[in-house]
């Protein structure tokens, strides 16, 4: 399932059924087997959580019947869906900005990054502190068509996450280029333990 046009409808359906149910889970009666298989693929990419035995048992009590399968969005799945709904479809003209350096981005990367930082209040994995300001004050070298930013390691990791969302909802070119040039690539945690560790690392002490 590499095509984002196939990924987003599955995430959208899981979100809608989960919200309608009130408990966040989409059940086996709502998803046909092919859709369940698609959700399983997305679970392997950290976008969907499949219900374990205990969750299914609780859902069976709520539903008054055996629930053999259930799934819901992870935080990464939620953010992918949120981003995908309004991702940039074309490169906007470069705007005015202050001087910056260290990391150079092509226009399509900058367009994707602007969307990412613009969603700060709606994403569950928020952009790193100070990244929005770096984007706002970035300078553009119109001769080589590159935007220059000065980013910390944490901000670079956050940019990689933004490009990961962009990859899943449209184009992989921006993430691939960023990985080649700066060695930064984001991989979503795929197990409950990994997700808990990620959440703990992002929670201020």
Secondary structure, DSSP 8 states (H G I E B T S, - for coil): ---HHHHHHHHHHHHHHHHHHSSS-EETTTS-HHHHHHHHHHHTTTSEEE--HHHHHHHHHHHTS----EEEE-HHHHHHHHHHHH--SS-----------SEEEEHHHHHHHHHHHHTTTT-SS---TTHHHHHHT-EEETTTTEEEE---HHHHHHHHHHHHHHHHTT-SHHHHHHHHHH--------SHHHHHHHHHHHS--
